[in-house]
Amino acid sequence: MLLTPHPKTLWPPVQLLEVEIGRRGDQLFLQYGLQGDLDRVRWPERAPASRTDGLWKHTCFEAFVSVGSAYYEFNLTTSGQWASYRFDGYRQGMAPAEQEAALVVLEGRSDYRDIGGLFDLPAGADRLAVSAVIEDVDGGLSYWAFHHPPGKPDFHHPDSFALIVPPPELT
């Protein structure tokens, strides 16, 4: 599935951003494929895989999963750092979530990258939003999503949850 840049994004270094979605038991598997002038993307420095806040301020790959009126936000970077949060409602009641994320695929060269992550699904997960923030080497940000609601970029907006969480794969 294709992600598109927010309409107000000007000249991002990424020309194509695709995501494959799958499920492995109680985990969501997302594989992001990027093409473009990727030497112009500001990639995070490698770091120990650990929970880290503020990842969305730079190049970051995201998933949002709803459970009724609550939802979870997952952030993952190519550094290996990740974050997960639970919200009681639209941008309300934010707290760290117990669910984790892990970088499991990182491959590429100057014109493409494959970035795969596993995200622990909360019980009752039903709807999904998939997005990414791409920072260029000059500090500009582009916001990519499967569905952009009207107005400024807002991955938390209820209209962003436009996908169904896939059922577990049969083995």
NUBA-626927 format. One line per 2 residues: number of its first residue (from 1); their letters; for each residue x, z, y of N, C-alpha, C. Coordinates in Angstrom, 1 decimal, padded with zeros to 4 digits, always signed. Example, Ala and Ser with C-alpha at 12.3 -4.5 7.8 and 13.67 -1.06 7.14 Angstrom:
! NUBA-626927
1	AS	+013.2 +007.8 -005.7 +012.3 +007.8 -004.5 +013.2 +007.8 -003.3 | +012.8 +007.1 -002.2 +013.7 +007.1 -001.1 +012.9 +007.9 +000.0
//
This chain:
! NUBA-626927
1	ML	+000.8 +000.0 -001.2 +000.0 +000.0 +000.0 +000.9 +000.0 +001.2 | +000.4 -000.7 +002.3 +001.2 -000.8 +003.5 +000.9 +000.3 +004.5
3	LT	+001.9 +000.8 +005.1 +001.7 +001.7 +006.3 +001.9 +000.8 +007.5 | +001.2 +001.1 +008.6 +001.4 +000.3 +009.8 +001.9 +001.3 +010.9
5	PH	+002.6 +000.7 +011.9 +003.0 +001.6 +013.0 +001.8 +001.8 +013.9 | +001.9 +002.9 +014.6 +000.8 +003.2 +015.6 +000.8 +002.1 +016.6
7	PK	-000.3 +001.6 +017.1 -000.4 +000.5 +018.0 +000.5 +000.6 +019.3 | +000.8 +001.8 +019.7 +001.6 +002.0 +020.9 +003.1 +002.1 +020.6
9	TL	+003.5 +001.9 +019.3 +004.9 +001.8 +018.9 +005.5 +000.5 +019.4 | +006.6 +000.6 +020.1 +007.3 -000.6 +020.5 +008.6 -000.8 +019.8
11	WP	+008.8 -002.0 +019.1 +010.0 -002.5 +018.5 +010.7 -001.4 +017.6 | +010.0 -000.9 +016.6 +010.7 +000.0 +015.7 +011.7 -000.8 +014.8
13	PV	+012.8 -000.1 +014.4 +013.8 -000.8 +013.5 +013.2 -001.2 +012.1 | +012.1 -000.5 +011.7 +011.5 -000.8 +010.4 +010.5 -001.9 +010.6
15	QL	+010.6 -002.9 +009.8 +009.6 -004.0 +009.9 +008.5 -003.9 +008.8 | +008.8 -003.2 +007.7 +007.9 -003.1 +006.6 +008.0 -001.7 +006.0
17	LE	+006.9 -001.0 +005.8 +006.9 +000.3 +005.2 +005.8 +000.4 +004.2 | +006.1 +000.4 +002.9 +005.2 +000.4 +001.8 +005.2 +001.8 +001.1
19	VE	+004.1 +002.2 +000.5 +004.1 +003.4 -000.3 +003.4 +003.2 -001.6 | +004.1 +003.6 -002.7 +003.4 +003.6 -004.0 +003.0 +005.0 -004.3
21	IG	+001.8 +005.2 -004.8 +001.2 +006.5 -005.0 +000.9 +006.7 -006.5 | +001.3 +007.8 -007.0 +001.0 +008.1 -008.4 +000.9 +009.6 -008.6
23	RR	+000.5 +010.0 -009.8 +000.4 +011.4 -010.0 +001.0 +011.7 -011.4 | +001.7 +012.8 -011.4 +002.4 +013.3 -012.6 +001.9 +014.8 -012.8
25	GD	+000.9 +014.9 -013.5 +000.3 +016.2 -013.8 -000.2 +016.8 -012.5 | +000.3 +018.0 -012.1 -000.1 +018.6 -010.8 +000.7 +018.2 -009.6
27	QL	+001.5 +017.1 -009.8 +002.3 +016.7 -008.7 +001.9 +015.3 -008.3 | +002.0 +015.0 -007.0 +001.8 +013.7 -006.4 +003.2 +013.1 -006.2
29	FL	+003.3 +011.8 -006.7 +004.5 +011.1 -006.5 +004.3 +010.0 -005.5 | +005.1 +010.0 -004.5 +005.1 +009.0 -003.4 +006.5 +008.3 -003.3
31	QY	+006.5 +007.0 -003.4 +007.7 +006.3 -003.2 +007.5 +005.3 -002.0 | +008.3 +005.7 -001.0 +008.3 +004.9 +000.3 +009.4 +003.8 +000.2
33	GL	+009.0 +002.6 +000.5 +009.9 +001.5 +000.5 +010.0 +000.9 +002.0 | +011.2 +001.0 +002.6 +011.4 +000.5 +003.9 +012.2 -000.7 +004.0
35	QG	+011.9 -001.7 +004.9 +012.7 -002.8 +005.1 +012.9 -003.0 +006.6 | +014.0 -003.5 +007.0 +014.2 -003.8 +008.4 +015.7 -003.6 +008.8
37	DL	+015.9 -003.3 +010.0 +017.3 -003.1 +010.5 +017.6 -001.6 +010.4 | +017.8 -001.1 +009.2 +017.8 +000.3 +008.8 +019.1 +001.0 +009.3
39	DR	+020.1 +000.2 +009.7 +021.2 +000.8 +010.4 +020.9 +001.4 +011.7 | +019.7 +001.0 +012.3 +019.2 +001.5 +013.6 +018.3 +002.7 +013.4
41	VR	+018.1 +003.2 +012.2 +017.3 +004.4 +011.9 +018.2 +005.6 +011.9 | +017.8 +006.6 +012.6 +018.6 +007.9 +012.6 +018.1 +008.6 +011.3
43	WP	+019.0 +008.6 +010.3 +018.8 +009.3 +009.1 +019.3 +010.7 +009.2 | +018.6 +011.7 +008.7 +019.1 +013.1 +008.7 +020.4 +013.2 +007.8
45	ER	+021.3 +014.1 +008.3 +022.5 +014.4 +007.5 +022.1 +015.1 +006.2 | +022.8 +014.8 +005.1 +022.6 +015.5 +003.8 +022.7 +017.0 +004.1
47	AP	+021.8 +017.8 +003.4 +021.8 +019.2 +003.5 +021.3 +019.8 +002.2 | +021.4 +021.1 +002.0 +020.9 +021.7 +000.8 +019.4 +021.5 +000.8
49	AS	+018.8 +021.2 -000.4 +017.4 +021.1 -000.5 +016.7 +022.5 -000.3 | +016.1 +022.6 +000.8 +015.5 +023.9 +001.2 +014.3 +023.6 +002.1
51	RT	+013.4 +024.7 +002.2 +012.3 +024.6 +003.1 +012.8 +024.7 +004.5 | +012.4 +023.8 +005.4 +012.9 +023.7 +006.8 +011.8 +023.3 +007.7
53	DG	+011.6 +024.0 +008.8 +010.6 +023.7 +009.7 +011.0 +022.6 +010.7 | +010.1 +021.9 +011.3 +010.4 +021.0 +012.4 +010.9 +019.6 +011.9
55	LW	+010.8 +019.3 +010.7 +011.3 +018.0 +010.1 +010.6 +016.8 +010.8 | +009.3 +017.0 +011.1 +008.5 +015.9 +011.7 +009.0 +015.4 +013.1
57	KH	+010.0 +016.1 +013.7 +010.5 +015.7 +015.0 +011.5 +014.6 +014.9 | +011.9 +014.2 +013.6 +012.9 +013.2 +013.4 +012.4 +012.3 +012.2
59	TC	+013.2 +011.5 +011.6 +012.8 +010.7 +010.5 +012.3 +011.6 +009.3 | +011.1 +011.4 +008.9 +010.4 +012.3 +008.0 +009.3 +011.5 +007.3
61	FE	+009.1 +011.8 +006.0 +008.1 +011.2 +005.2 +007.0 +012.3 +004.9 | +005.7 +011.9 +005.1 +004.7 +013.0 +005.0 +003.6 +012.6 +004.1
63	AF	+002.9 +013.6 +003.7 +001.7 +013.5 +002.9 +000.8 +014.7 +003.4 | -000.5 +014.4 +003.5 -001.5 +015.4 +003.9 -002.6 +015.3 +002.8
65	VS	-002.9 +016.5 +002.3 -003.9 +016.5 +001.2 -005.0 +017.5 +001.5 | -006.3 +017.1 +001.4 -007.4 +018.0 +001.8 -007.9 +018.6 +000.5
67	VG	-008.4 +019.9 +000.7 -009.1 +020.6 -000.3 -010.3 +021.2 +000.4 | -011.4 +020.5 +000.3 -012.6 +020.9 +001.1 -012.3 +020.8 +002.6
69	SA	-012.6 +021.8 +003.4 -012.3 +021.8 +004.8 -010.9 +022.1 +005.2 | -010.1 +022.7 +004.2 -008.7 +023.0 +004.4 -007.9 +021.8 +004.1
71	YY	-006.6 +021.8 +004.5 -005.7 +020.8 +004.1 -004.2 +021.3 +004.1 | -003.4 +020.5 +003.4 -002.0 +020.8 +003.3 -001.2 +019.7 +003.9
73	EF	+000.0 +020.0 +004.5 +000.9 +019.1 +005.1 +002.2 +019.2 +004.3 | +002.8 +018.1 +003.9 +004.1 +018.1 +003.2 +005.0 +017.2 +004.0
75	NL	+006.2 +017.7 +004.3 +007.2 +016.9 +005.0 +008.5 +016.8 +004.1 | +009.1 +015.6 +004.0 +010.2 +015.4 +003.2 +011.2 +014.5 +003.9
77	TT	+012.5 +014.8 +003.9 +013.5 +014.0 +004.6 +014.5 +013.5 +003.5 | +015.3 +012.5 +003.9 +016.4 +012.0 +003.1 +017.5 +013.0 +003.0
79	SG	+017.5 +014.0 +003.8 +018.5 +015.1 +003.7 +018.3 +015.9 +002.5 | +017.1 +015.9 +002.0 +016.7 +016.8 +000.9 +015.9 +018.0 +001.3
81	QW	+015.8 +018.2 +002.6 +015.0 +019.3 +003.2 +013.5 +018.9 +003.1 | +012.7 +019.9 +003.0 +011.2 +019.7 +002.9 +010.5 +020.9 +003.6
83	AS	+009.2 +020.7 +003.8 +008.3 +021.7 +004.3 +006.9 +021.5 +003.7 | +006.2 +022.6 +003.7 +004.8 +022.5 +003.3 +004.0 +023.6 +004.0
85	YR	+002.8 +023.2 +004.5 +002.0 +024.1 +005.3 +000.5 +024.0 +004.8 | -000.2 +025.0 +005.0 -001.7 +025.0 +004.8 -002.4 +025.2 +006.1
87	FD	-003.5 +024.5 +006.3 -004.3 +024.6 +007.5 -005.7 +025.0 +007.0 | -006.4 +025.9 +007.7 -007.7 +026.3 +007.4 -008.7 +025.2 +007.9
89	GY	-008.4 +024.5 +008.9 -009.2 +023.4 +009.5 -008.3 +022.6 +010.4 | -008.9 +021.6 +011.1 -008.1 +020.7 +011.9 -007.2 +021.4 +012.9
91	RQ	-005.9 +021.4 +012.6 -004.8 +022.0 +013.3 -005.1 +023.5 +013.6 | -005.8 +024.2 +012.7 -006.1 +025.6 +012.8 -005.6 +026.4 +011.6
93	GM	-005.1 +027.6 +011.8 -004.7 +028.5 +010.8 -003.5 +028.0 +010.0 | -002.5 +027.5 +010.7 -001.3 +027.0 +010.0 -000.5 +028.1 +009.4
95	AP	-000.1 +028.0 +008.1 +000.7 +029.0 +007.4 +001.6 +028.2 +006.4 | +002.8 +028.8 +006.1 +003.6 +028.2 +005.0 +002.7 +028.1 +003.7
97	AE	+002.8 +027.1 +003.0 +002.2 +026.9 +001.7 +003.1 +027.2 +000.6 | +002.6 +027.7 -000.5 +003.5 +027.9 -001.7 +003.9 +026.7 -002.4
99	QE	+003.2 +025.6 -002.2 +003.5 +024.3 -002.8 +004.9 +023.8 -002.2 | +005.6 +023.1 -003.1 +006.9 +022.6 -002.7 +007.0 +021.1 -002.8
101	AA	+008.0 +020.5 -002.2 +008.3 +019.1 -002.3 +009.7 +018.9 -002.7 | +010.0 +017.7 -003.3 +011.4 +017.5 -003.7 +011.7 +016.0 -003.6
103	LV	+012.9 +015.7 -003.1 +013.4 +014.3 -003.0 +013.9 +013.9 -004.4 | +013.4 +012.9 -005.0 +013.8 +012.5 -006.3 +014.3 +011.1 -006.4
105	VL	+014.2 +010.3 -005.3 +014.7 +008.9 -005.3 +015.3 +008.7 -003.9 | +016.5 +008.2 -003.8 +017.1 +007.8 -002.6 +018.1 +006.7 -002.9
107	EG	+017.7 +005.5 -002.6 +018.5 +004.3 -002.9 +018.4 +003.3 -001.8 | +019.4 +002.5 -001.6 +019.2 +001.4 -000.6 +020.5 +000.9 -000.1
109	RS	+020.4 +000.1 +000.9 +021.5 -000.5 +001.7 +021.1 -000.7 +003.1 | +021.7 -001.5 +003.9 +021.4 -001.6 +005.3 +020.1 -002.2 +005.6
111	DY	+019.5 -003.0 +004.7 +018.2 -003.6 +005.0 +017.0 -003.1 +004.2 | +017.2 -002.2 +003.3 +016.1 -001.6 +002.6 +016.4 -000.2 +002.1
113	RD	+015.4 +000.7 +001.9 +015.6 +002.0 +001.4 +014.4 +002.3 +000.5 | +014.6 +003.0 -000.6 +013.5 +003.5 -001.5 +013.7 +005.0 -001.4
115	IG	+012.7 +005.7 -001.0 +012.7 +007.2 -000.9 +011.5 +007.7 -001.7 | +011.7 +008.5 -002.7 +010.7 +009.0 -003.5 +010.6 +010.5 -003.5
117	GL	+009.4 +011.0 -003.5 +009.3 +012.5 -003.5 +008.2 +012.9 -004.4 | +008.3 +014.1 -004.9 +007.3 +014.8 -005.7 +006.7 +016.0 -004.8
119	FD	+005.4 +016.1 -004.8 +004.8 +017.1 -003.9 +003.8 +017.8 -004.8 | +003.9 +019.2 -004.9 +003.0 +020.0 -005.7 +001.6 +019.9 -005.1
121	LP	+000.6 +019.5 -005.9 -000.7 +019.4 -005.4 -001.4 +020.8 -005.5 | -002.1 +021.2 -004.4 -003.0 +022.4 -004.5 -004.2 +022.1 -005.4
123	AG	-004.7 +023.1 -006.0 -005.9 +023.0 -006.8 -007.0 +022.5 -006.0 | -007.8 +021.5 -006.5 -008.9 +021.0 -005.8 -008.6 +019.9 -004.8
125	AD	-007.4 +019.4 -004.8 -007.0 +018.3 -003.9 -007.9 +017.1 -004.1 | -008.5 +016.6 -003.0 -009.4 +015.4 -003.2 -009.0 +014.2 -002.3
127	RL	-008.7 +014.4 -001.0 -008.4 +013.3 -000.1 -006.9 +013.3 +000.3 | -006.4 +012.2 +000.7 -005.0 +012.0 +001.0 -004.8 +011.2 +002.2
129	AV	-003.8 +011.6 +003.0 -003.3 +010.8 +004.1 -001.8 +010.6 +003.9 | -001.2 +009.4 +004.1 +000.2 +009.2 +003.9 +000.7 +008.6 +005.2
131	SA	+001.9 +009.1 +005.6 +002.5 +008.8 +006.9 +004.0 +008.9 +006.9 | +004.6 +008.5 +008.0 +006.0 +008.7 +008.2 +006.3 +008.6 +009.7
133	VI	+007.4 +009.4 +010.1 +007.9 +009.3 +011.4 +009.3 +008.7 +011.3 | +009.6 +007.7 +012.0 +010.9 +007.0 +012.0 +011.5 +007.1 +013.3
135	ED	+012.7 +007.7 +013.4 +013.5 +007.9 +014.6 +014.6 +006.8 +014.6 | +014.7 +006.1 +015.8 +015.8 +005.1 +015.9 +017.0 +005.8 +016.5
137	VD	+018.1 +005.1 +016.5 +019.4 +005.7 +016.9 +019.4 +006.1 +018.4 | +018.4 +005.5 +019.1 +018.3 +005.9 +020.6 +017.4 +007.0 +020.8
139	GG	+016.8 +007.6 +019.7 +015.9 +008.7 +019.9 +014.4 +008.4 +020.0 | +014.1 +007.1 +019.9 +012.7 +006.7 +020.0 +012.0 +006.9 +018.6
141	LS	+010.7 +007.3 +018.7 +010.0 +007.6 +017.5 +008.9 +006.6 +017.2 | +008.7 +006.2 +016.0 +007.6 +005.4 +015.6 +006.8 +006.1 +014.6
143	YW	+005.5 +006.0 +014.6 +004.6 +006.8 +013.8 +003.8 +005.8 +012.9 | +004.0 +005.9 +011.6 +003.5 +005.0 +010.6 +002.4 +005.7 +009.7
145	AF	+001.3 +005.1 +009.4 +000.3 +005.7 +008.6 -000.5 +004.6 +007.9 | -001.2 +005.0 +006.8 -002.1 +004.1 +006.2 -003.3 +003.8 +007.1
147	HH	-003.8 +004.9 +007.8 -004.9 +004.7 +008.7 -004.6 +005.5 +010.0 | -004.7 +004.9 +011.1 -004.5 +005.6 +012.4 -005.9 +005.7 +013.1
149	PP	-006.3 +007.0 +013.3 -007.6 +007.2 +014.1 -007.3 +006.7 +015.5 | -008.4 +006.5 +016.3 -008.2 +006.1 +017.7 -007.4 +007.1 +018.5
151	GK	-006.8 +006.7 +019.6 -006.0 +007.6 +020.5 -004.6 +007.7 +020.1 | -004.0 +008.8 +020.5 -002.5 +009.0 +020.2 -002.3 +009.2 +018.7
153	PD	-001.0 +009.1 +018.3 -000.8 +009.3 +016.9 -001.2 +010.8 +016.5 | -001.9 +010.9 +015.4 -002.4 +012.2 +015.0 -002.6 +012.1 +013.5
155	FH	-001.6 +012.5 +012.7 -001.7 +012.5 +011.2 -002.7 +013.5 +010.7 | -003.0 +014.6 +011.5 -003.8 +015.7 +011.1 -005.3 +015.3 +011.2
157	HP	-005.6 +014.3 +012.0 -007.0 +013.9 +012.3 -007.8 +013.7 +011.0 | -009.0 +014.3 +010.8 -009.8 +014.1 +009.6 -010.0 +012.6 +009.2
159	DS	-010.0 +011.7 +010.1 -010.2 +010.3 +009.8 -008.9 +009.7 +009.1 | -007.8 +010.4 +009.2 -006.6 +010.0 +008.5 -006.6 +010.1 +007.0
161	FA	-007.5 +011.0 +006.5 -007.6 +011.2 +005.1 -008.4 +010.2 +004.5 | -007.9 +009.0 +004.4 -008.6 +007.8 +004.0 -008.4 +007.4 +002.5
163	LI	-007.6 +008.1 +001.8 -007.4 +007.8 +000.4 -007.9 +008.9 -000.5 | -008.1 +008.5 -001.8 -008.5 +009.5 -002.8 -007.2 +009.9 -003.6
165	VP	-007.1 +011.2 -003.8 -006.0 +011.7 -004.6 -006.2 +011.1 -006.0 | -005.1 +010.5 -006.6 -005.3 +009.8 -007.9 -005.5 +010.9 -009.0
167	PP	-006.2 +010.5 -010.0 -006.3 +011.5 -011.2 -005.0 +011.6 -011.9 | -004.8 +012.6 -012.7 -003.5 +012.8 -013.4 -003.4 +011.6 -014.4
169	EL	-002.1 +011.2 -014.6 -001.8 +010.1 -015.5 -002.1 +010.5 -016.9 | -002.6 +009.7 -017.8 -002.8 +010.0 -019.2 -001.5 +009.8 -019.9
171	T	-001.2 +010.7 -020.8 +000.1 +010.5 -021.6 -000.2 +010.2 -023.0
//
